[in-house]
Amino acid sequence: MGAEEINVRELKSKDLKMMLKLFSKLSLQSRVDLTILLKGASENENPDLANLGASVFQVLSELTDDLYAWLSDMSSINVDELDEMPIATPIDIVKQILSKPEVKDFFGQAAQDNTS
C-alpha cells in the first residue's frame, strides 16, 4: 500500500477525545508551540500543509506511541504496518487530517479560546 492510496476517514467525536488526550500529555512549551502553529494555520486560507505537518510532528514527538495509534485508527492501517511504510506516510496522513475543514474550524476556535 503506497502513501498515495491512503484515505483518512472523516473525523468523529471520538477524535476530539483523542486530540484532547494527546494535547493534555504535552509539555507546557509544546502546548504553546502547537497552539501558535494551529492558530496561524487557521488564519491562513491556504496553509502550507507540508510545513505544518512537519512542525506538528516535531511538537508531537513526545507522544509517538499515542499519535501512531491515532493515525492508525484514522487511516485503517495497522500500527505494525504503519511502522513498515515509507517515512512520509505518517506525515501524509497528518496532512490529510489537517486539510479537513472541520479541523481548521476546531483549532481556530481552540486557539482563540486559549489566547483569550
N, C-alpha and C positions, 0 to 999 in steps of 0.2 A: 504494500500500500504506500503510495507516494504522498508527499505533503499536499500536492495539488488535488488529491482525491478526498481529503479530509473535509467533512462537513460538520460544523459545530451546530448543535441543537439550539433551539430557542431557549432563552433564559426563562427560568421558573422562579417562583417564590423561594424554593429551597436554595437557589443560588445566592439570594440575598443573605440567607443564614450562613452559607459557606463564606461569602465575602466578608461578612462581619466577623466570623470566627478567625479568618486569616488576618484581618485588619487588627483584631484585638491581640494577636500574638506578636505583632511588630513592635520593635523598639520605638520610643517616642520620636527619635530623629527620623526613622524610616516612615512613620506615620505622617510627619510633617512633609517629608520629601514626596511621598505618594500623593498627598492632598494637593500640593503645589503642581505636580505633574498633571494630575487629572483635572484640576481646575483650569489649567492652561489649555488642555486638550478640549475641554467642554466649551471654552470660549472661542476656539478656532473652528471655523466651519469645515476646514479640510486639514485636520491634524496629520502630521507625518507619522503614520501608524508603525512604520518600521522602527523609527527612533523612539517612539512612545513605548512600543512593546519591549524594546531592549532596555529602556530605562526602568520600566515597571519590573522587568525580570531582575534587574540589579537590586532594586529596593526589596523585592520579594525573595531574594536569595536566602533569607532567614527561614523561609517556610517551604523549602524544597519538597519534602515528602507530602505535605498537605496540598501544596499547589499542584503537584503532579497528579494526586488523587482527583482533584477537581478537574484538571484538564482532561484526564482520562474519562471522567463522567461526561464532560461537555462534548467530547468527540467520539464517544463509544469505542475507545481504543483501550485495551487492557494496559495497566501501568507497565507490566513487563515488556509488552510490545512497544510501548511508547519509548521505553529506555533504549530499545534497539533501532529506533528510527533515526533518520538524519537529524543532525543537531538543530537544524532550522525548524523542525516540526513543532516543538512547543511554542516557539515564537510565532509561527504561522497560526496556531490555534489561538494564542492571545490576541493577535491582530484581528482575527475573525470575531472574537468576543468583543474587542474594543470598537469594532466597526458597527456593532448593533446600535441602533438609535436609542434603545432603552437604556443602554449603558451610559451613553453620553448624557442623557437626561438625569439618570440616577446620580452619577458622580458630580454633575454640575450642581445639583441640589445639595448633595452631601458636602461638597467643598464650600458652598455658601454658608451652610449651617455651621461648619467647623471654624470658619473665619469670622463669623459674626460676633 
